[in-house]
Amino acid sequence: MAAKTPCLYCSSMAISKLPRSHIPLGNINHVSAAWWGRQLSLRCSLKASQKAQLRDKLKVKLFSLKECAISIALAVGLVTGMPFVDWSPNAYAANPAMADLSVLISGPPIKDPGALLRYALPIDNKAIREVQKPLEDITDSLKVAGVKALDSVERNLRQSSQALKQGKSLIISGLAESKKDHGVELIDKLETGMDELQQIVVDRNRDAVAPKQKELLAYVGSVEEDMVDGFPYEVPEEYQSMPLLKGRATVDMKVKVKDNPNVDEFMFRIVLDGYNAPVTAGNFLDLVQRHFYDGMEIQRADGFVVQTGDPEGPTEGFIDPSTEKTRTIPLEIMVNGEKSPFYGATLEELGLYKAQTRLPFNAFGTMAMAREEFENNSASSQVFWLLKESELTPSNANILDGRYAVFGYITENEDYLADLKVGDVIESIQVVSGLDNLVNPSYKIAR
């Protein structure tokens, strides 16, 4: 059967109900804006009957008329080319953006998967963030040609080093007691590494800067992980018996390439984030341990996403041998400012148009669960990786955030995703670290 497909053209549930084949990629503007308006008006009128349930179960604000208007504006923007959502390189702003929408598209997005993962950790320690940010800014400094970039790198390094010296005691006090010794050891390595980077700058060795920066940021990320003391919240009772990843895990995915004379295989490193998607990441890691994906082909590679996970035969997901039924998991989305994820509803259905997802579709190689468009809780085994170049996914204003469950990022060799084709084969996915964070592992019960 056909693989589940993330909707490429939808900014609202009303739009997503139109079959994809009815909206060719190049002809979105030809669809009647009035028709969309009627559909969205119907959606807004229906929403009133759902207010009480959403308020009680999911503790969100009532769906207001203003929020409904924003939904209509977003949808019409897709259809008519309204200026506040720039879907093409030739689009231009004839009028200023709506004030309520500015938060959706403002600010430079973080595109680096490592940075996204660092900021997604459930910690609140300003001192370590002040060390982290200048080190990350080295990437922008290196965009300057030649050795002139090293002057900016030196400023970045000086700022980060000073922040570490001034905030060291606050950083150490923020470490979880059980991880303090390890964290202090990492801080010592970070200080030594900064001295080594300073010498690299003095030697004017530009090529050595990026590898050392990567090493230092790895230390920073590990220190931040040592600040997390246990799992920060309770998963809802109805999902507590499922495989759950209470923390993070790293896996390596080896893909055999069929029709590429220059390369035989690719190896992708993937970090799974169970802090923000424990059910989704746990389900995937459990399937990895069952070797579910080993030998499976890449089933979609269209310039928008790379997708796999649809097993042979009539089923579209994983059949759990212990139940002989398809195992499905709920839609799971963590929002900035919330202590635990929302389950079973898109952010649009909740009226949370201004919300920012903790794991956004910002990075090339963002990993998420595919599902049926009309069934939020239909995800099972099919996964996809976003190819960021798509014009339909501008950072901070894309059409996937809040509608599909992100649970990790490819952190190494992600650029090679674009070279994968339908028919390339996943030789294996193997766990590198974090398997001990998987609870309720069903693969140990039955295979």
N, C-alpha and C positions, 0 to 999 in steps of 0.2 A: 504494500500500500504506500501511498505517497507520504513522504516525510513531512512532519509538522514544520511550518514555515513562519518565521517572524514576519509580521505585517510590515511592509516597507513604506506604506503610503498613508499611515493612519496617525492622526493626532488626537482622535477621540474615539470612544466606543461606537458612536454612531457611524463614523466613517469605516471603522474596521469591519462592520457588518456587510459592507459591499464586497463581493468577491474580487480578489486581486485581478482576475482577468478582465474586469470591467474598468480598470484604471491603468491603461498602458503607461509605462514610465514617461514617455515623451508627451503624453496628452492629458496630464492632470488638469491643466488650465481649461480644457474643453468641457469639463463636467460642469453642469449647471450649479452656480453658487446658490441660486434660489432653492434648488432641490436640497442641497446640504443644509441650508437654513431651516427648511421645513423639518428635516430629520432631527436636527439638533434642538429645535423648538419642542419636538415631541419628547426628546430625551429629557429636556429640562422639566417638562410637566410631569413626566413619570418619576422624576427623582424625588418629588415631594413625598411619595408613598414609601420611600426607602429611608427617609431621614432618621426615623426613630431607631431602626435596626442598626444603621451605621453609627449613630450617636452612642447607643448602648454597648454595642459589641466592639467597636473599633475606636471609640472615644475621639471622634473628629468633629469639626465644626459642621453646622448645617450647611447644606449646599445652597449658597446664596445666589441671588439674581445676578450680582456682579461677577461671581465665579462662573456662572453659566454663560454670561456674556463673553468672558475670556475664552471659554471653550469654543464658542461660536467664532470668535475672532481668530483663534488658532486654526480652526478648520478652514475658514474662508481664506486664510493666508495661504494654505496649501493649494487651494483651488484657483485663486485669482492672482496670486503673486503679491499679496499685501507686503509692504516694506519691512515689517518688523520681523519677519522670518525670511532670511535671504537664502533661497533654495538654489540659486544659480549664480554663476560668476558674473553675469551681466545684470543682476538685479540692482535696483537703486531705490533710495528712500525719497519718496515724494512728500511724505509727511512724517513728523516725529513719531517715535514708537509710543504705544500706550504706556502710561506710567506703571500700571500694574504688571506689565509684562517685562519691565526692565530687569527685574531680578532673575528672570529666566535666562537671559542672554548676556548679562553684564559680567565684566571681569575676565581676565585671561584664564583660560582653562588649564588645568594640570593634565598633561598628556602622557607623562612618563608613568609606566605601570608601577615601578618601584615607589615613586612618590605617592601615587594613589593609595598603595597598600600601607605606606607609613601613616598617612593622614587618616586612614580608615580604622586605625587601632583605637580601642576604647580607653584612651588615656587623656589626661588633662594636665600636661606639664609644660608650661610656657618656656622654661629654661632649655629643655632639649629641642624644642621647636626652633628656638633662636640659634641653636647650633646647626640644625638641619637646613634651614632655609638658605643661608649663604653658600653652603656646600652645593645645594641643588642649583643655585644661580650660576655656578661655574659653567654649566652647560650652555647658558646664553652667552657668557663671556667668551667661550671658545668659538662662537660664531664669527668673531672678528678675525680677519685674515692675518696669517703670519704670527710672528712672535709678539706683536702688539697686544694680542689677546692676553698675554701673561701678566700685563699690568693690572687688568681687571681681575684676573684669577687671584693675584696677590691680594687685592683688596677684599675679595670674597673670603679668602682664607684667613686674613687678619681679623675680619669681623667674626667669623665662626670660632676662631681660636680664642678671641677675647670673650665671646659669649660662653665658651666652655669653662674658662678660668673663673669668670664671675658667677656662673650658675652651677658650678660643679656640686656644691653641697646640696642644692635644691634637686639636682638630677639624682644624686645618690639617695636622697630622702624619698624620692618618688619610686624607687625600685621596690618591687614586692619582696617581702622579707625572705621568702624561700629562694629568691633568685638574686639576692643582693651581691653575693660573692662573685657570681658570674657576671653580673652587670658592672661591677667595679673593675673586673679584669678587662672587660670590653672597653671601658672608658680609658684605661691605661693604654690599650692598643690604639684607640682613637687619637690620643695625644701624641703617641709616637708616630702614627701615620701622618698627622698634621705636620710634624717636624720634617718628615720625609718629603711631603709635598712642597714644603717651603724650599727645601734644597733643590727639588726639581725645577721650581720657578727660578731660583738663583742660577741654575745651570742652563736656563733658557731651553729646556727640553720639553717643548710643547707636546710632542707625541706621547709622553709619559703621564700627562696630566689626567686625561680621561680615565685610564685604568686605575690610577690611585684615587681619583674622586669616587669611582664606583666602590672601591674597597672601603673608603671612609664612610660612605652612605650605608654600606652593609653593616658596619659597626653601629652606626646610629640607629638603624632599624632594629637591630638585635637588642640594643639597650632599651629601646621603646617597648619591644615585646616583653622584656624583663620587668616592665612596669605594670603589666597586666597581671592582676592577682586573681587567678581562677577565672571561671566563666562568668560574665557580668550580669546575666539575667536567666530567668526560667523560660524554657520553651513551652508554649501552650500544651496543656495536658493531652489534647488529642493527637499531638505529634511526638510525644515524649518517648514512645516505644520504637520510633523509626531510627534508622542509622543517623547519628548526629555527629557532626564535626565540631567539637567544642574547642576551637582554637584554629590553628592553621596547619596546612600540610603542603608538601611540595612533591610534584610528580614529574617524571620525564616521559614524554611521548615521542616514540620513534616512528616515523612515517616513511615507508618505502615508496619511492617515486618511480613511476613507470616510464613516462615519455619525456625524460630530460637528459640529454646527452652529457650535461655538465656535472650532474650530481646523482648519486644513487639513493641517498636517504637524507632526511632532515631529523634533527633532534630538537624538540621544543621543551623548555622548562616552564612549568605552570605552577603558580602559587594559588592554592585554594583557600578562601577566607571564610572560615566557619564562625568567626566572631559576628559577622554581619549576615551570613546565610547558612546557619548550621544544618538545616534540613536539606537544602539544595546541595551544599558541598558534601554533606555526609552521604547522601544518596549516591552521588557520583563516585566518591572514594570507595564506597562499598561495592559498586559495580566494577571499579578498577581492580579490586582485590578478587573479584570473581572472574577476572580476565574477560569480561563481557565485550570490551572493545577490541581485544587482540584479534587481528585478522580481518577487521571490519574496514570496508572501503569508505573513502570520502564520498559523500553522496550529493553534496552541493558545493559548488565553488563558482560563484557568479559575479565576483567583483564587489559584492555587498557583504556576504558572509561566506565562511567555510563551515560546513555542517556534516555531522555524522550521528550515528546512534540508533538508526532505524534497522532493527534486525530483519533477517530474511523471513518470509512467510507473511501471513495476514495480520499479525500483530504489529502495532506501532510503538511498542515499548517493551520493558523488561517484565517477563513472566516470573514471578517469585515461585520457586519450586515448592516452598512450604505451604503456599496457599493456592497455587495453580491459577492465580489471577494476575492481571497487570498491576504492578506497583506504581501508583501515582503519588505525586507530592504536591503540596499547595504552592501557589504563587507567594513568594517571600521577598519583601523589599524593606530594607532599612533606610530610614530617613535621618538626615542630620538633625540633631536636637532630640531625637527619640532614644529611649533606652533599650528598646527591643523592636524587631521588625513588625511590619504589618503583614497579615496573612490573608490570602483568599480574595484580594481586591486590588485593582490597579490604583495608582495615586489619583488618576482622573476620577475614578468612581468614588473615591473618598473626598473629592473636592480639593485636594492638596496640590493646587497648580503652582504654588510658589515653593513647594518643598524641593530640596536637593537630595538626591539619593547618595548614600554613603559610598556605594560602589557604582560610579557612573560609567556610561558608555563613552569614555573620553579617550581611551588608549587603543592603539592598534593591537588587536589580539585580546580585547575584552571577551571573556568567556561567560556564556549565559545558557539557560535552559530554553529549549524550544517547547512550544505548547500549541494546542488548538486555539485559534483566534477567539472563539466564543466561550471557551472553558478555561477559566483562570487556573483551576486545580488539576489540569490534565497532563502536566509534565511527567515524564517517566525516565527515559534514557537518552533522548535526542538532545544534543548540545550544539552550540554554534559559537564561532569566533568572529567578531566584527572586523571587517577591513575598513579602516577609518576614512579612506579617501572619499567614500560615498558622499555626494552632495546632499543626500537626504539625511545626513546625521551631523549637522553642525554642532560643535561643542556648546553645551549649556542650553541648547534649544532643539535637541533632537527628538525623534519620534519613538524612541525605544525606552528611554529612562522612565521608570515607574510602570512599565507595562510588561517587562520581562525580567526574570530574576538573574542578576549578575552574581557570580560566586567565585570569580578569580580572574587572573590575568596571566598571559604568557609573558614571562620576564626575560627570556633569552631566545634569540633567533626569531622573534616575532615577525620580522620583516619577510621571512621566507614563507609566511602564510600565503602571500599573494601568488606564490609559485605553485601552490597545490592545485590539483585538478581532480575532477570526478574520476574515480577508479584508482587513485593512489591508495595505498593500504596502510592502516595503522598496524605496524608489526607488534608493538607492545606499549603499554603504559605502566610504568613501575613507580612505586612510592620511594621517594628519596628520604623524606623525613615527615614527622607528624602523625604517623599511623596510630600512635598511642593516644592521640586526641579524638579518635573515632570511638564513639560509644554505641552500644546496641549493634555491633557488626553482624549483619545477617549472614554474611559469607561464611562465618564460622559455624553457623547452624546447619545450613543446607546449601549445596551448590547445584 
